[in-house]
């Protein structure tokens, strides 16, 4: 991973031989593509010959690579630039960093930056060992580079591999360590071994909360847990077994979770009811079909906040009271200030932002950034010195403020163009088993060949594993009842069964189970349907579908990614009402006039009319609720 460090430690009396083994391996990966691809294939297939408890140690360890469907050749091609900073293989250069005592840099042939660092102290003896080695590693001296070890903790550091001796255990802290290889280390129990493991368990967490995502509410990226996991590999490191026992006693999971595949049953009868959803026509793509030129639009209003926030805490009779004060006020950029801006740099920075955002169909001309600042109403909440620099030293603040405005303007401009195109292109498409919202169910309805859910249960929950495994063999209970080992809601108007409820403390689900607010909505709707289907809802049919997120679900404000949690259909003999439901509180929402999600219902009637004309349908209404 580009932002992580993989550390290798050795405690051998002659550490040079261990280090040379690792260096030789890296050289082989760079120099021999066929061997590297073959090795990657063996690792992915779990056929390396490294067996423990009767199973290859790498079997089933790379679920992410299974999901992205990369071939061994593609993985190797991705490793080269990501890890070694080169686009093609070559060889390995070992460079003596003269300004860093005891440091040897590792660089691939043709690369401009170092990808690794060896820090074992006795560099002269190790260089002689490399010189005699037949692998052909190139030795060099670097009298220009500064100490590599000082760079390793920087977020933008290009150093991804650290090879060192025992002295790394003392006094080194890093957020970046993702994996640790231990060679001949920990042969005897001692406090230094615990210190060593501590080098790799530190985690910043979101907003420096020092917590992993499992302990935080809300949705998280699918494979984030991989980046939160410390991987330990050991060769002749006897203390590992004792450390593993210690972790298990402390309740830390040291074995991968048991994955239980769960198939779903889609209701084929419901899919024959003529349900539709607003979607883009098959094969249409905004970026591929349109070319946009960035230009100033005075109707767009831009506001950025660069104020300094100061918190004060005081003790009162009612307890501690915290107040927040902003140092700054609303400012506009005066006519004379653009002369202080480096517009060439602003243009290049905006091009980099465009590339980072993936706005491939957006064209930006060199003069446009200045025209935007001069013609578009913009407000900057900051100190006056930010927009009226009094010296060349203060130009940096103005430059930063201008870039904040330009990036914000690009977001608003592109989003408005995208949403306008969506509104002019969207049609009503019929719901069927191939709808993207049922994409995780594809192949299940007819062939039952791929699971819809994957339930991951820690091995420390054997009773839950046993209960779920038993439930999987009892189809009637699984799809027609609730709970019984696997929390779920059975609502017979939902388009598929079962509808799982999340268990943050006990299991992970892919896709995630219903959150408490979502589960409450489904239960309330179920109770209402059961009570009113023969009264106020007589003559109507109700259908519900959990709406997935980007790439599968039905969304609005595409660039902002608003995907309501549920789609609700209400059908009678003459019409179809489609309601998008987002069941959560509004405590932390913006004021109504500024909350596009809350105001979605205002624009949907007009949108329904436009989509209806293109689809030759006048019997469909759209609505939304939070």
N, C-alpha and C positions, 0 to 999 in steps of 0.2 A: 504494500500500500504506500502511496506517495507520501503520506504524512506520518508514517510510523517508522520505528526503528526495530530491527531484529538483532538481538544481542547474542553473542556466543562467548561463553566463559570457560576457562580451563584452570585447573589447580594442579596440573601435572608438575612434577619436579622439573621436567624439561618441556615447558609448554610449547616450545617451537614446533615440535612434531605435530601436536594437535592443531595448531594454527595453520601449518602448512597443508594439512589435510583439507581444511575448510577452503583455503585459498585455491588449492588445486581444483576443488569442485567448482568454484566460481569461474575459474579459467576455462574449465571444460564446458560449462553452460554457454559461455560466450563463443568458444572456438568451434564446438562440434554441434551444429544444429540438429542433425539426425539423432545423435545420442540424447540431447536435451528433450526432443519431442518424444522419443521412446520412453524416457524416464518419466515425463509428465503423464504419458498414457498409463504407465504401470501404477503410478500413484493414484490417478483417478479411478482406475479399475480395481484398486486394492490388491495388486499383484506384485508387490515389491519384495516379498519374501520375508519381510520383517513382521513376525507373527507373535502375538501374545494372546493367551487364553484361546488359542485355536483360530484366531482371526487376524488378518492383516491390519496393522495399526492405522492405516490410512483409509480403510474401507468405510465409505459413507461419511467421510469428514468434510466433503466439499460440496454441500448442498447448493451453495450460491452458484458455483460453476455449472452444476447440473441444470439450474434454472435458466441461466443465460445461454446455455447450449453452445458454448465455445469449444472448438476442436482443440486438440493438443497443439497443433500448428498455430492456431490463433492465440492461444494462451502464451506460447513462447514469444510470438511476435509482440504481444502486449507487455510481457515482462521486460523486454529489452529497453524500450524507452521509459517505462514506468520505474524500473529499478536501476538500470545501468546507464540511462541517459543517452542511449544510442538507438538508431533505427535498424541497424544490422549488426550481426555478430562480428567478432574479430579476435581479439586477444585481451590479455589482462596486463596492466602496467602497475607495478608496485613502486611508489614514490616516497622517498625519504623526505619528510617535511622538516626542513632545517630549523624553522622558527618554533616548532613544537617538539619539545624533548620527548623522545620515545614514541613518536607518532609515525606511522607509515600509512600513506593514502592509497586507496584502491581506485583505479580509473580504467574504464574500458577504452580500447583503441578507438580513436576518433571522437571521444567525448570531451566536452569542455569542463565538466565538473566531476568531482569525486563522488562516488556512490558509497564508499565504505572507508572505515578507519580501523587500523590495527594499533593497539596500544598495549604493548607487552614489555616495554622498558629496554630490553637488550636487543636493539634493532640491528646492531652490527653483526651479531652472531646469526640472527635470523636471515639477514640478507645473504650471508655466505651459504646458508642452507638452501635458499631459493636459487642462488647462482649455480649450485651443483645439481639442482633438480632438473630432470630431463623434460619437464612439462613445457618449458620455453616461456616462462613468465618474464616480462621485460622489467629490468630494474632501472630506476631513474632517480635523480635528485631534484627537489623543488625548493629553490631558495627564495621564491616570491610569496608563495601562499602563507597565510597566517595559520595559527593553530586550528586544526579541524575540530578538535574536541570542544573548543569554545563555541563552535557553530552548531553543535549537534542538537541543542535544545530549541533552536529557533523554529518557529512554525513553518517557515519557508525553506528549511534546510534540505539540501539534496542528498544528505547522508542517510542511507537506509540500512546499513549493516555495520555493526560494531563488534569487533573481535578483540577480546582482552583477557587479561589475567585476573588473578584474585583481587587485586587492589581496587577493582571497580566496585567491590562490595561496600567500600567505605567512602561516604561523603559525596556520592553522586545521586542526584534526584532528576528524574525525567518523566514527563507526561507521555512520551512518545513510544515507550517500549511496548510492543505488541506480542513478541515471541522471544523466548530465551532458550538457547541450546547450551546444555551443560556437559562438558567433556571432562571425565575424571575428576569430578567435583563433588563435594559432600560425602566423601568416603567415611567421615566421622561426623557425628552430630555436633552442632555448635551454633552459637548465636549468629555467627557470620553468615550461615546458610539462610537463616530467616531474613537477615538483612538483604541478602541477594534477591530472594523472592520479592521483597518489598520494592525492588527497583522496577518491577513490572506490574504491580497491582494498583498503582496510582491512576485515578481517573478523574478528569476535570468534571465531566458531566455537563448537562445543559446549564448555562448561566453559572458555572462554577459551583453547582450544587453538590458535587462529589458523589452523585448517585447514578446508577445505571438506569436505563430507560424503563426496565421492569418496575422500578419503584416510583415512576412518574406517571401522572394521568395523561390522557390524550393519545392520539395516533403517533406512531413512530415509523421511520423507514423500515422496510421489510427485513433487511439483513443487518440492521444496526447492531444486533446482539453479537455478531461476528467481530465487530470493531471494539466491543466492550469485553472481549474474552482474552485472557492471557494464556498463550499456548506455551507449554513447557515440554522440551525434548531433552532426553538425557542419555548419555552413553557412559556406562560404568560409573554411575552416580548413585551409590547405595542409599544415601539418605532420602532419595526421592520417595521410596516406599513408606518410610516413616512419616515424611511430610504429608503424603497422601492420606495416611491414616489420621493424622492430626486434623487435616481439613475436613474429613468426613465426620470426625467427632464434633467439630465446630459447626456442622450443618452446611458446609460449602459443597456444592455439587462438583464432583471431579470427573464424572462420566457424562457423556452426551445424553440428552433426554431421549426417552423412548418415543418414536414417532408412530402414531397410529393413524392410518389412512381411513377417511370416513367418506363414503359415497353419499350423494344426495338423490332424492327422488323428485324430479320435476313433474308438476301436474300437467299432463298432456291435454286434459280436457280444458283447463284454463287457457292454455296457449291456443286453443281453437275458438276463443271467444271474441276474436277481433281486436284485442288490446293493441294500442299503438303507443309509441313514444316519439318525442321530437328529437331527431338526430340528423347529422349531416348525411347526405347521400353517400352510398358506398363509393370509395375511391377518391372522394374530394379532399383536397388538402390546401389549407390557406397559404402556407409558406411556398408550396410548389406552384400555385396558380396565380399568385399576385406578387407584384413588385411595388414596394412603398418607398417614396422619397420623403425623408424627414424634412419637415418645414414648420415654420412658426405658425401657431394657431392662437390668435388673441383670445379665443373663447375658452381656451384651457387655462385653468388657474392652478398654480403650483405653490405649495407651501412646504418648507423643510424646517426642521427644528434642530438647531445647533446650540441651543442654550445649555448652560452648565447648571446641573441640578445639585442643590445643596440640601442635605437633610439635617434637621436640628431636633434633638430630643431633650425634653424638659420634664421635670418631676412636678406633678400637681397633686392636689388632694385626691383626685380620682385615679392617680397612678401615672405611669409614663405616657407622655403625649409626643408623637412624632409629627413634625411638619416638614413639608418640602417646599423649597423656594427655588425659583428659576432665576438665574442670573442672565438676563437678556430680555429683549422685547422685539416686537415685530418690526422688521426693517425691509426696505426695498433697496435695490442696488441703484445708487445715484448715477446720472448720465456720465459723470467723469470717471467712475471706477473701472469700467471695462478696459480702459487704456492700461491698467495695471496687470491685466490677465495675460498669461502666456497662451494664446489661442491655438498655436500649433500643438502644444502639449495637451490642451483641452480636447482637440480633435482626435489625437491619438488615443487618449484615455477613453473617449467615447466610443471609438472603434473597438477597443479592447472590451469595453462593457457590452457592446453589441454582440461580439463573438462569445463572450462568457454566457450571455443569456440565450444564445442560439437563434438570434433574429436574422436568419440567413437571407430573408427577402427584403430587408431594410437597407436603403441606400442613404448614406450620409455624405454630404458635400463639405469641403473644408470650411466654407464660410458660414455654414448653417449654425454651429454652436453660438457664434456671436449674435446672429440675427435672432435666435431664440431668446437670449438674455435681454436683448434690447427691445423686443416686440411683445413678449409674452408676460402678462402680469404674474409676478412671483413675489412671495413673501418669505423672508428668512428670519426666524426667531433666534436672535443672537445679540451679542454686544455690538454697539455701533462701530467699534474698531474693526469688526470683521468685514463690513461692507465699505468702510472708508479707511483704508490703510494709510497710516501716517509715515510709514517708512518701507524700504524694500524688504526688511525683515518680516513685516506683517503681510506681505503679498501672499504668503503661503495660505493664510486663513481665508483670504478672498478666493484664491484658486480652489481651495477645498469647497467653499460654499457654492461657487459656480458649478463645480462638478456634481454636487448634491442636487442642485436644481436641474441640470441637464439630464442626469440619470433618471430623476423622478419624471421629467417631462417625456423622455423616451418611453418609459413604462406606460404613462397615461395615453400618449399618442398611439402607440402600437396596440394597446388594449382596446382603445376606441375603434380603431380600424378593424381589428380582429372581430370584435363583437358586432360591428356593422355588417361585416361579411357573413358571419354566422347567421345573423337574423335574416339576411337576404338569401341564404342557401339552405337552411334547415328545412326538412320535410318530416312528415309523419311516416314512421317505419313500423311495420308490424312486429309484435313480439313473437319470437319463436325460440326454439332450443338453441339457435346459433346467435342470439342476441348477445352483445358483449357483456351485458350484465349477468348473463348466465355462462359467460366464457369459461369461468373456472369449472363449470359443469359440463363443458363440451365433451361429447363422447360417452357421457355417463348414462343419458336417458336411454339410448338404444343399445350401446355396447358394454357399458359398465367397465370401461378399460382404464380410467384414470380417476383418482380421488378428487373430490371437491374441497374437502377440508383436510388439513393435516393437524392433528392434535398432538402436541409435544408435552409429555408428562415426565417430570424428574424421576429418576430411579429411586429417589428417597420416598416416593409415594406409591409403594407396591400395591396397596389396597385400591387406589384409584385406577392404576393400570389394569388390575385384574377386573375391576367393575366395568371399565370401558371395553376391554377385550370381550367380556361376556356379553355385554350389550350389543356389540357389533355382530354377534351371531344370532341375535334375536330381532329380526327385522320389524316385527309388529310393534314391539315395545319401543324400539329406536325411533321409528317414524310416526307413531301414533300416540305416544305417551310423553309425559314430561319427566325431567329429572332422572331418577333411577340410575345414579352414578355419573351421568353427564348432563350438567345443567343446560336446559334448552326449553324453548317455548313451542308448544304445538298449537298453531293457529291454522285451521284448515282452509283459510282464505289466502294464505301466503303461497306464492307460485312454486315454492319447493320446500321440502322438509329434509332434515330438521333445521331449525333456526337456533344456533348455539348461543349461549350466554357466556361472556368472558369469565375466566377464573384467574385473575392476575397472580394470586398467591400460589396456585397449584399447577396451572398448565398454561401453555401458549397455544394459540390457534391461528392458523393461516388459511383464509383471511381471518382477521380478528373477530371474536365473538361480540355479541351485542353489549354495549356499555349499559350501566344502570338506567340512564335516562331513556335509551332506546328500548330496552327491555320493558320499562314501565309503559311506554307508549303502546307497544304491541299488546301488552296485557290489557290495557285500558280499551284499546280498539276491539280486542277479542270480546271483552265483557259487554261492550256496547252493541256489537254485532249480535251476540247471542240474545241480548235483551230486546233489541229493536228490529230484528230481521223480519219478524211477522207483524210489526206495528208500523212505526214511522218509515222503516226501510222496505216495507212490502212492495214488491214489484221492482226492486233494485238489486243489483249484484255488486259486491265489494270485493276487490282484489288488492293484495299488498305485495310489494317486492322490495327487499332491501337493496338500496342503490349503492353500488361500489364506487370507488374513487377514480381518479384520473386514469384514462386509458380504457376503462370498461363502463363506468357509470355515465348517467346523463348529467351534464354539468352546465353551469352558467358562469358568466364572467371567466371564460376559459383561462385567461392569463393569471387570474387570482385563485383559480381552482376551487370554486364553490360547488360541491356535490352534495345536495340534500340527502339525508340518510335513508329516506324511504320515498317510494312512488306509490300513490294510492289511486286506484281507479274506481269510479262509481258509475255504473252502467244502468240505463233503463232502456225502454224500447226505442227511444228516438235519439239519445245522445250519450256521449262519453265524457265524463269530467275527470281530468288528470290533475291530481294534487301532489305537489312536492312538499314533503314534511321534514323539518329539522327539529327534533325534540330535545331542546336544551334550554337552560335558563338564559336570561338577558342581562344578568347582573354586570357582566364585564363587556357588554356590547357598546358600540358607539351610540351617540345620540341618533335618534331615528332618522333625521334628515341626512345624516352622513353614513348610514348603515345600508349598503346596497343589498345585503342579504335580507334584511327586514323589509326593504322596499321592493323586493322582487315581485311581489303580488301585484304591484301597480303597473308594471310593464307587461305582465303576461297576457292580459286580455288582447292588447294590440298585437303582440307576438303571435298569439293563437290565430288571429284573423289572417296575418300574413302567411303563416305556415299553411293554414287551411286553403288559401287560394292556390298556393303552389301544389298542394296535395289533392286538390279537388274535394276537400272535405269541409263542410260547414256545421258538422254535428259535434265538434270537439271543443271543450273549454279547458283552459289551463289556469291553475291557481297555486298558491304557495302559502304555507303557514310555518311559523317558528313557535 
